[in-house]
Amino acid sequence: MCASLLAPPAGWAHTEPYTPAPVIALPSLGDSSAQALSPAAERKLGDRIMRSILGDPAVIDDPLVLEYIDQVWQRLLQAARQRGEITSELDQVLAWDAFLVKDRSVNAFALPGGYIGVHLGLLAVTRTPDELASVLAHELSHVTQRHIARMIGQQSRTSWIGIASLLLGVLAASANPAAAQALIYGGQAAAIQGQLNFSRDMEREADRVGFGLLAEAGFRDSGMALMFETLQQASRLNDDGSFPYLRTHPLTTERIGEARARLGASAWNTRAALRPDASEQWAWHVLMAARARVLMDTRSVALESLGNLRPPADASPLDAIATHYTRAVTWQRSNGHGRAAQALSEARSLLPQLPAGQQALAQRVLLISAIEGQLLAQQHDAAAASLRELMGPGRPSVVKLSARPELIYSSRLALALPPSSERNAAWSDAAARLQTHLSVHPHDSTAWSLLASLWQQLGQPIRAVRAEAEAAAAEGDLPGAIDRAEGGRRRFRQPDAAAIVELSVLDARLKDWQRQLREDMREDSGR
């Protein structure tokens, strides 16, 4: 973002002393509108919406970026629990899941049921982890304060499909504006738009509660004011529809003033808010923001300039590494694998210049990205060597063998290995670790898909069918899950003793999916 965006908005230097706006009471959680949508009903609605949008190609799974977003999200969730904003009932019922949207617009949004969507464009534009955390804290507060439940409860006749059609339209907007408009106006746009646009009172409450979460979660509480300023300045210079967060979350001088006032008298300092530190968190954010700038728009016209970036002479070691990393990820997506490897090599040469707290994190990110690039280039021997470096005795201290990026890329590598005496052992090891992961994260469709391929290679066809069905269900495709499960039942009509247990599990899951599909169809027909 250009340097002019860092300047305070015009008029701040000579304004009168700020007086906070009076607190306006929101409807109590005991009123009729809140009672119309219980936490369980909200979760059910959220699950229904997620099944509708998970199949959209704009919803992506990038293991590295998603891990970073989830780490910020989990810190905020823990802070909300400690502060009592997530009650035991909400904690047990709602999903509390964040997902990625491949879109260059600066946006994030809360859905019913505790689901949070994060656009890659938001991560790309933020310069500090505190800015990103402030947006997620704001959206989390909409959930914890039951804003979504209150709004939906006020319109009892509104169905899930109206909300889903609007959200699908938002996802499609950047790729095909005409199709997006058709999706939006094909649903109950007027009623839903009125519900998803939070009132100013709700926005103020989400600001206030979200601000309280930042310091509790270990982030700078200046992040919210900095994010508001960044977005306001950006919208003035780029009023081309790329900043929908400004439209769904109105940024006024009053709200920026409130964010500053919460910091205390004379506490605001833009330069201090942007000052980097030597933490692992800072390095993680800088590298993932660089990655997001590439992934949010992989058209050749968008990638052309990123592949030729060079760090300025006065760049810090971390900023120089981030620039080389941007080039590497760009060339990996442009089939320039030699150039990508060279850019990663230049980045790794600067690692010794980083503070100790950042060096291991950056080394891990670069190694995982090297494995990713080598797999894309079908350089399997090189990928195996990189994996040994990543996970061997001298591995970076931040590496965890059970961490999702290592798990996903090592499983992909195992499936790509040429015939050898070690290949079956690699398949078995990857399958065992995926099973452990899925016992805790049963909705990970990528992990289920990899496990299905591994079971097929290991000669476990019933397990492979079950994993394929689970992957389809995790992607929101209940008919596809049912088809795979029923096909498996027909295929194995006379199972041996070892297969009976697997088929009983498949039967139980099949009944769950059939019941859910019947409920969805009843809701559709009852509109």
N, C-alpha and C positions, 0 to 999 in steps of 0.2 A: 504494500500500500504506500502511496506517495507520502512524502514528509508533511505536506500541507494538512493531511488528515490528522496529524498529531496536535495541531493548534486548537485552543479552546474555541467554542463557537463565538461569533461576533457578539459583542455587548457584555460579555461576562466581566470584563475588567472594571466596569463602572456601575454595576447593578446595585440596587438597595440590598441591605441585609436580608437574608432569606428567612422566611417564616414558613414552617411546614404546613401543608394543607391539613385542614381538620380531618380527623378520622371519621369515616362514614361507616356505620355498622352494616355488615352484610347479613343476609338472612341467616337465622340460626339453623344449625344442623337438625333441629327437631321440627322444622316446619314441614308443611305438606310437600313442597317441591323436593326437599331432600329425601323425604321418605319414599318418594316415587321411584327412586333408584338406589337400592341398597348396594353395599360394596360387592356382594355376590352377583347382583344383576349387572353392575357396572363391569365387572370382570367378564361376564358372559358376553356382554355387548362388545367389549374390547377384543375378546377372542374372535368373535364373529367378523369384526372389521379386519383384524389381522389376517384371517383366512382369505379375505378378499384381496388384500394388497400384497401379500408376501410373494405372489407369483409375478408381480410387476417387475420388469427388468431393471427398473430404477432402484429397487431395494437390493442392495448388494452385500456380499460378505467378503470384506478384505480382512484377513486375520490380524494383521498388524494394526491397522487403524481401529478396528472394532475393539481390540484388546485395550488400546489407549482410552477410547471413549468409555468403555466399561469400567476401567480403573477410576476415572474421574467420577463416573456415575455412582459407583459403589462407595466411594468416600463421602459423597453427598448423602446417599441413603443412610450410611452409618451415623452421620451427623444428625440427620432428621430423626433417627430412632433415639439417639441420646437426648435430643431436645424434646422428645415426646410428641413430635408432629406426625410421626407414623405410629399409629396405635397398634396394639397387638392384633386387633381385628383386621385392619388394613394390611398389615405386614403379612398375615397368613393368606389373605384372599387375593390381593392384587399381584400382577405379574412382575412389576419393577424391571422391565426389560428395555434396553435401548437398542435401536437398529439404525443402519446407515442408509441414506438416500443418495444416489449418484446424481447430484445436481449442483451446478455452480452457484445457485442462488444462496444468499445468506439467510438461513432459516433453521428453525427447530420447532417442533410442535408436540403437544401432549395429546394422547388419545385416551379414551375411556379404558379403565382396567390397569392403568399404570404402565402403559407403553409410551416410549418417547422416541420420536424420529429426529435424526440429526442429519442435516444436509452436509455433504463434503465441503460446500462453499463456505459454511460457517466456520469449520475448522481451518480452512485455508486463509481466511481473512483475519483470524485472531492472532495476535502477536504474543500473547502471554497465556499460560494455563488458567490464569485467574479470570480472563475475559470469557473463555469457553465455559469455565465452571459457573460463572454468574448466569449465563443463559440457561444452562441445565438446571441450576438451582431455582431459577424463576419458573421453569416448566414443571419441575418437581413440586413446587409449591402450589401450582394449579391443581395437582393431583391430591396432595395431602390436605389441602383446604377444601376439597370436594367441589371445586368450581365446576368441573365438567358434569358431575352428578346433579348439581343444582340447576344448571342450565337445561340439561336434557329432561330433568324432572318437570320443568315448567312447560314442556311441550310433550305431554304424554302420548300424543298420537304419532309422534315422529318415529320412524322405523330406522333400524340399523342401516338399511340400504341407502337412505338419503345421505347419511354421514359418509358412508363408504364411497358413494359416487362422487361426492365433493372432494374427498381426499385423493381418490384415483385421478381426478381431474388435475389436482395440484401436482401430483407426481408426473403426469404426462405433459405438463405445460411447456417445459423447456424443449422437449423433443418435437412436439406437434401441437402448436397452439390451437389449431382448428379442431383437432380431435379432443383436446382438453375441454374446449368450450362445449362440445357436444356432450361429453360425459357429465359436466357440471349441470348443464341445463336439462339433461335427460333425467336427473334425479329431482329431489325436493329441495332445490337450491335455496329458495327464499327462506324456508323454515330453518334449514341447517346453518346457513350463513349467519343468521341471527343468533344461533346457539354457540357456534364456534368462536365468534368474536366476543371475547370476554369484555365485561363492562370495565369502565375506568376504575371503579372501586375494587374489582377483582384484580386488575392489573397492579394497583397500588399495594394490595395485600400480598400478591405474589412477589413484588419487589421487596417489600418489607421482610417477609418470611425468608425469601431467598437470600437476602443480604445477611441475615443472621446465620445462615448455613455456611457461608464462605469461610469465615475465620474458624468456626467449629470444625470444618473439614480440612483445615490446614492451608487454605488459600488466602491470598491478600484480599481484604475486604474492599480494596479500591477497584477490584475487577469489574464491578457492576457499573460504576460511574464511567470508567474507561471504555467499557463496551458501548454504553449509550452514546458517548461522545464520538467514538469511532463510527458507529452506524449513522448517526445524524450527519456527520461530515461527509461520509461516503454517499449518503443519499442525495446530498446537495450537488455532488460532482457527478453522480452516476444515476440520475433519475430515469432509468431505462427498464424498470420492472425487475431488476436483479436483486432487490432487497425487500422481499415480501414480509420479512420480519417487522419492518417499519410500518407496514400497512395493517397487519394483524395485531401488532403490539405498538400502539401509537406512542412515539417518543416525543414528549413535549419538554419545553424548558423547565416546566414544573417538576417532571419526573427526574430529569438530570439534576436539578437543584436538590431534590429530596435525597438522591443517591449520594451527593456530595455532603449534604448536611449530616447524614448518618455517620460520616467519617469524623465529625467534630470540627470545631472552628479552626480555620487555617490549615486543615490537614491535607487538602487536595494538592497534589503535585504530579502533573502528568509525567514529567521526566522520571520521578521516583517510581511511579506506577509501572513504567516500561523498563525499569532498570533490570537487566538480567542477573540471575544469581547462579551459584555453582551447583545447584541441586540436580539430581537425576530427573525430577519432574520437568524442569525447564528444558533440558536436552530432549526429553521424550516429546514434549509439545512441539518444539521447533522442527524436529525431524518428521513428526506425523503431519504437521501443517504443510511441510514441503511435499510430502507424499500425496496429501489431499489435493494440492494444487494441480498435480498431474492427473490423478484418478477422476477428478470431478468432470473432466471434459477430455476424452481421449481421441477426439477428432484430429486428423493430421494437421489441420490449420491451427488448432489450439496448441498442439505439441511442438510445432516448428520452432518457436522462439525459446521454449523451455530447454530444449536439447542443446542450445548453444550458449546457455548462461555461463558466466565466469564470475568468481567472487571478486569484489573490488579489493584494491591493495590494502585498505585499512580494515577489512572484515575480520571479525574475531574468529578464532579457530572453529567454534561451533557454527557460526554463520557460514564459514567457508565449507565446512563439511556438509551442511544442509544444502548449499548450492550444488556441490558435486553429487549429492544424493538425489536432488531434483533431476539432474541430468541423467543419472543412472536409471531411475524409474521411467523417465521419458523414453530413453533409448530401448529399454526392455519392451515397452509398449509399441515401439516403432520397428521392431525386428532388427535393431542395430546392436546386436548382442556384444560385439567386440567393443564398441564405444561405451556400452553400459559397464562392461567389466573394467575398462580403463578409468571411468569416472569413479567407480567404487574403490579402485586401487588408490586413486588420488585422495579420496575421502579417508581411507584407512591410514594413509601416511600421516595424516594430521591428528590421529587419535592421541598420541603421546602428549600433545599440547593441551588437552582438555583436563579440567580438574578431575581428581580421582572419582568423585561422585557421579560424573557424567561419562567417564571413559568406558566403563563396562557396558552401560546401557547402549551407547552409540555403537560399540563393537558388536553387540548382539543384533541390533537392528541391521547393520551393514551385512553381517554374516547371513542372517535369514533372507535378506533381500538378494544376496549373491546366490543362495540356493534357489530362490524363486526364479531368478534370471537364468540359471543353468538348467533348470527344469524346462523353462520355456524354450531354451535353445537346444533341448534334448542332449545336453552334455552331462550324462548321468554319472560318469566316473568323477567328474569335477564336483558335481553336486554331492556325491557321497563323501568326497574328501572334505568339502566345506561342512557337511553335517558332522563328521567326526571332530572337526575343529570346534564346532559349536557345542557339541554335547560330550566331548571327551574330558579327560582329567584336568586339562588346563582351560576349561570353558570359562567364559565371563561369569562373574559372581551372580549376575542377575538372571542367568538362564535357569529355568526350571524344566525338568524333563517332561512334566505334565502340563506345561503351559500350552495354550491352544495353538499359537503359531508354530512352535516346534512340532507339536503333535500332527497338525495338518500337513506341514511340508514334509516331515519324515514319512508320513503315510503315503503321500503322493510319490515320494522317491522310492519307497519300497515297491510300489506297484509298477514303477518304471524300470526296475532293475532288470538287466539281461539275465539269462539262465546262468546259475552258479550254485555252488554248494551252500552258499549263505542265504540265498533268496528266500527259501521257505522259512528259515528262522526269522528273517526280517519281516515277512508277512505275519507270522504268528505273534511276534513282539508288537507290531503295529496294531493288530487286531485286539490284543489284550489291553493295550493302553487306551484304544478308542472305547472299548467296552467300559473301562473304569470311568472315563470322561463322560460317557453317555448316561451312566448311572446317576450322575449329578446334574447333567445338562441334557435331559431327554428330548429337547426340542431343537437340537443342533442338526439341521438337515445336511449340512456339508459332511459332518462326521458320520452320519448314518450312510450317506452315499459311498464314502470311502470304505466303511466297514462292509457294505454289501459287496463291493468289488473284491475286498480281501477275502471274505468268506467264499466267494465264488472261486477264487484262485486256490484256496485251501481245501476245496472239495467238500464244502458245507452248503449245499444248495438250499436247504430249508432255512437256515440262518440267513443266507443271502436274500431270499425272498422276503423274509420278515424285515430285514434292514432296508430293502428297497421300499417296502410299504411304509415303514416308519419315516423314511426320508420324504416320501410324497405327503404324508400327513403333516410333517413339520413344515412343509412349504405351503400348507393350507389347501392341498389338493385331496380332499376326502374321497371323491370318486376314484381318483387314481390309486389311493391307498387301498380302498376296498377291492378294486379290480385285481391288484397284485396279490392281495391276501386270498381272495377267492380262487384265483388262478393257481396259487400254491396249494390250496386244499385239493383242487382237482388233480393236480400233478402228483401228489403224494397220498393217494387213496389207501395204500397199504404200507404204512410206515413201519420201519423196524423199531425195536425197543428204544434205541437212542433218539429216534426222531419224534417219539410221542410227546415228550416234554416240550420240544420246540413247537410242535403243532398246537399243543394246548395253549401256549402263550400267544401264538398267532391267532387262534380262535377267540381268545379273550379280547385281544386288540381289535379284531374284526368287528366284534359286537359293539365295542365302544365307538368305532368310527361309523358304523351303521346307525346307531342311536343318535349320534351327533348330526349326521346328515339328515335324518328324519326330522329332527328338531329344526334344523335350518330351513328345510323345505316347508314345514308348517308355518314358520315365521314369514317366509316369502309369500305363501298363499294367503296368509291372514292379513296382508297389508291392504 
